[in-house]
């Protein structure tokens, strides 16, 4: 597949936007209509990766201790919990969704929807029972993200969005955004952020550049590497695949034997993904960032495989031609 074929290939998906930047040049840009270029859009769980970046910045600044710090250092009530394993829960476990909580993200008594119906989300999450020891297995859990947002607000002494404006959004030139809060005024860690597609692309470029922005480090190279590394196998629930890092999905694309360029080498990438088709993909070997947004959930949920089925093959083929 060639770049000139991209618009035709993506047309049936009716995406709100698709942006591809390679080596600092925007090589493909599609918006369903002109409003999609300028209006902010819900990025859903891509919020988690933005929160991860802020956690890394706070670690770089010495505001947040190292990842092996127990969560009980910020929520001492865990020391009084009847389950002693909760004392073993660390910041790293929250980042890698391996806290061990008995949690079903989209249904059941211990779930994301149930959390949002309570008057105190943090207390709800802290009260959840463990089904296994922390660090054992990845289980997708927006409650972990809310704890991280609460911790970030504690250590910075300011709302998460204010810290983001000072340390991330401001330097990246992101002025237009919206960010929801929980009943206590803590910004939502697992969802709730709205950004323009072009600003999502900036965020992806920051990670592609290993934390550098305009030749200045916003995030240390070491923490960019740690956050985007495969830390734990992803929960084996199709279509999830690969590994999970610090609130990033990590995977590899390999062209199949029937592809146009089956001899292309494996292409490692990591990505943020939000419900309904919001995504930011970083492909370091190709010096490429891809942003997708979508908003027609009733007509199509847009499968997670849009990137792998339509965009990755084109990028791999283009790389083989050079």
C-alpha positions in Angstrom: 0.0 0.0 0.0 1.3 3.5 -0.9 0.6 6.7 0.9 -1.6 7.9 -2.0 -3.9 4.9 -1.3 -4.3 5.7 2.4 -7.4 8.0 2.1 -9.2 5.3 0.0 -8.3 2.6 2.5 -9.5 4.5 5.5 -12.6 6.0 4.0 -15.0 3.1 4.9 -13.9 3.5 8.6 -15.2 7.1 8.6 -12.5 8.2 11.1 -12.8 11.6 12.6 -9.1 12.2 12.0 -5.9 10.4 11.0 -2.5 12.1 11.3 0.9 10.6 10.4 4.1 12.3 11.0 7.5 10.9 9.9 10.9 12.4 10.6 9.2 15.6 11.7 7.2 16.0 8.6 3.4 15.4 8.4 3.0 12.9 5.6 -0.7 12.3 5.9 -3.5 14.3 7.4 -7.2 13.5 7.2 -10.2 15.1 9.0 -13.8 14.1 8.3 -14.7 17.8 8.3 -13.0 21.0 9.2 -14.3 21.1 12.7 -12.4 17.9 13.6 -9.2 19.8 13.0 -9.8 22.6 15.5 -12.2 21.2 18.2 -11.0 19.3 21.2 -12.1 15.6 21.3 -12.4 13.1 24.1 -9.3 10.9 24.1 -10.8 8.5 26.8 -8.1 6.1 28.1 -5.3 7.9 26.1 -5.5 10.1 29.3 -3.7 7.3 31.1 -0.6 7.8 28.9 -0.6 11.6 29.5 -0.9 10.9 33.3 2.1 8.5 33.0 4.1 11.3 31.4 3.3 13.6 34.3 4.2 10.9 36.8 7.6 10.6 35.0 8.1 14.4 35.2 7.3 14.4 38.9 9.9 11.6 39.4 12.5 13.6 37.4 11.9 16.6 39.6 12.2 14.5 42.8 8.6 15.3 43.8 7.6 11.6 43.5 9.8 8.8 44.9 11.0 5.8 42.8 8.5 3.3 41.4 9.1 0.7 44.2 7.7 3.1 46.8 4.6 1.5 48.5 1.3 3.0 47.8 0.6 3.1 51.5 3.1 6.0 51.8 0.4 8.1 50.2 -2.6 6.3 51.6 -1.7 5.1 55.2 -5.1 3.6 55.6 -3.8 0.6 53.6 -1.5 -0.2 56.6 -4.7 -0.9 58.6 -6.3 -3.0 55.9 -7.2 -6.6 56.9 -5.3 -7.9 53.8 -1.6 -7.6 54.5 -0.8 -7.9 50.8 -2.1 -4.4 50.2 1.1 -3.1 52.0 3.1 -4.7 49.1 1.3 -2.6 46.5 3.8 -0.2 44.9 3.6 2.7 42.4 5.0 0.4 39.8 2.0 -1.9 40.2 -0.4 1.0 39.6 1.5 2.0 36.5 1.5 -1.5 35.1 -2.1 -2.4 36.1 -0.8 -5.2 38.3 -2.1 -4.0 41.7 -3.8 -7.4 42.2 -7.2 -5.9 42.8 -10.3 -8.0 42.1 -11.6 -5.7 39.3 -13.7 -6.0 36.1 -13.2 -2.7 34.2 -16.5 -2.5 32.4 -18.9 -4.4 34.6 -19.6 -6.1 37.9 -19.5 -4.8 41.5 -15.8 -3.9 41.4 -15.7 -1.9 38.2 -15.0 1.5 36.6 -18.7 2.3 36.2 -19.4 1.5 39.8 -16.5 3.7 40.9 -17.9 6.7 39.0 -21.2 6.3 40.9 -19.7 6.6 44.3 -19.1 9.8 46.3 -15.4 9.2 46.8 -13.6 7.3 44.0 -10.2 7.0 45.7 -11.8 5.5 48.8 -13.7 3.1 46.6 -10.6 1.9 44.9 -8.6 1.5 48.1 -11.3 -0.6 49.6 -11.3 -3.1 46.8 -10.2 -6.7 47.7 -7.2 -8.3 46.2 -7.6 -11.4 44.1 -3.9 -12.0 43.9 -0.6 -10.6 45.1 0.5 -7.3 43.5 2.7 -7.7 40.5 1.3 -11.1 39.6 -0.7 -10.2 36.5 -2.0 -7.3 34.5 -5.7 -6.5 34.9 -6.9 -3.3 33.2 -8.1 -1.0 36.0 -8.9 2.7 35.7 -9.1 2.7 39.5 -5.3 2.4 39.5 -5.1 5.5 37.4 -7.2 7.4 39.8 -4.9 6.5 42.6 -2.0 7.8 40.6 -3.8 11.1 39.9 -4.5 11.5 43.6 -0.8 10.7 44.4 0.4 13.3 41.8 -1.9 15.9 43.3 -0.5 15.1 46.8 3.2 15.4 45.8 2.9 18.5 43.6 0.5 20.3 45.9 -1.7 21.4 42.9 -4.4 20.0 40.7 -3.2 17.6 38.1 -4.3 19.9 35.2 -2.4 22.8 36.7 0.7 20.7 36.9 0.2 19.6 33.3 -0.1 23.2 32.2 3.2 24.1 33.8 5.2 21.1 33.0 3.8 19.5 29.8 1.0 21.4 28.0 2.7 24.8 28.3 6.0 23.7 26.8 4.2 21.7 24.1 2.1 24.7 23.2 -1.2 23.0 24.1 -3.6 25.7 25.1 -7.0 24.2 24.4 -8.1 21.2 26.5 -10.7 20.1 29.0 -10.2 17.6 31.9 -12.9 16.1 34.1 -12.6 15.7 37.9 -13.9 13.3 40.5 -16.2 14.4 43.4 -13.2 15.4 45.4 -11.9 17.6 42.5 -9.1 15.2 41.6 -8.6 15.1 37.8 -9.6 11.8 36.3 -6.5 9.7 35.8 -8.0 7.0 33.5 -10.1 9.1 31.1 -11.7 12.5 30.8 -9.1 14.5 29.0 -10.0 16.3 25.7 -7.3 17.4 23.2 -7.1 18.4 19.6 -5.7 15.7 17.3 -2.7 17.9 16.4 -1.9 18.2 20.1 -2.1 14.5 20.5 0.5 14.3 17.8 2.7 16.7 19.7 2.5 14.5 22.7 3.5 11.4 20.7 6.4 13.3 19.1 7.7 14.2 22.6 8.0 10.5 23.3 9.4 9.7 19.9 12.1 12.3 20.7 12.8 10.5 24.0 11.5 13.3 26.1 13.1 16.2 24.3 11.2 19.2 23.1 12.8 22.1 21.2 16.2 20.6 22.3 15.2 20.7 26.0 14.4 17.7 28.1 10.8 17.7 29.4 11.1 14.0 30.5 14.4 12.2 31.1 15.4 9.7 28.4 15.7 7.1 31.1 12.1 7.4 32.2 10.8 7.6 28.7 12.5 4.3 28.1 11.2 2.8 31.4 7.6 3.9 30.8 7.4 2.6 27.2 9.2 -0.7 27.8 7.2 -4.0 28.0 6.8 -4.5 31.7 4.1 -7.2 31.9 2.1 -9.4 29.5 -1.2 -7.7 28.5 -4.3 -9.3 29.9 -5.2 -12.0 27.4 -8.6 -10.7 26.4 -8.9 -10.3 22.6 -8.2 -8.1 20.9 -5.6 -7.0 23.4 -2.2 -8.3 22.7 1.5 -7.8 23.4 2.6 -6.2 26.7 1.8 -3.3 29.0 4.3 -0.7 30.2 3.6 2.3 32.4 0.1 3.1 31.1 1.3 2.3 27.5 0.5 -0.7 25.3 3.6 -2.2 23.8 3.6 -4.5 20.8 5.4 -5.6 17.5 4.1 -5.6 14.0 5.3 -8.4 11.6 4.1 -8.5 8.0 2.5 -11.8 7.2 3.7 -14.0 4.4 0.9 -12.7 2.0 1.7 -9.0 2.6 3.1 -6.8 -0.1 6.5 -6.6 1.7 6.7 -9.8 3.8 10.4 -9.4 4.1 10.2 -6.2 6.1 11.8 -6.6 9.6 9.5 -6.6 12.7 8.4 -3.1 13.7 8.2 -2.4 17.4 5.8 0.2 18.6 4.0 1.4 21.7 0.7 3.3 21.9 -2.0 5.0 24.0 -5.5 3.7 23.3 -8.9 5.1 24.2 -12.3 3.6 23.9 -14.0 4.2 20.6 -10.9 4.5 18.5 -8.7 7.2 20.0 -5.0 6.3 19.7 -1.4 7.6 19.6 1.2 5.2 18.1 4.9 5.7 18.4 7.1 3.7 16.0 10.8 4.6 16.9 12.5 2.6 14.1 10.5 4.5 11.5 10.7 7.9 13.3 6.9 8.0 13.1 3.9 9.0 15.1 0.3 8.1 14.2 -2.8 9.7 15.7 -6.4 8.3 15.2 -9.7 9.7 16.5 -13.2 8.5 16.1 -16.6 9.6 17.5 -19.3 7.5 15.9 -19.6 4.8 18.6 -23.2 3.9 17.7 -22.3 3.1 14.1 -18.9 1.6 14.7 -16.6 1.0 17.6 -13.6 1.0 15.2 -11.6 -2.1 16.1 -8.3 -2.0 17.8 -6.8 -3.4 14.6 -7.2 -0.3 12.4 -3.5 0.5 12.9 -2.3 -3.1 12.3 -4.6 -3.8 9.4 -4.5 -0.5 7.5 -1.6 1.7 8.6 1.3 -0.6 9.7 1.4 -2.5 6.4 1.7 0.8 4.5 4.4 2.1 6.8 6.3 -1.2 6.5 6.0 -1.2 2.7 7.2 2.4 2.5 10.2 1.6 4.7 11.1 -1.3 2.3 11.1 1.0 -0.7 13.7 3.3 0.9 
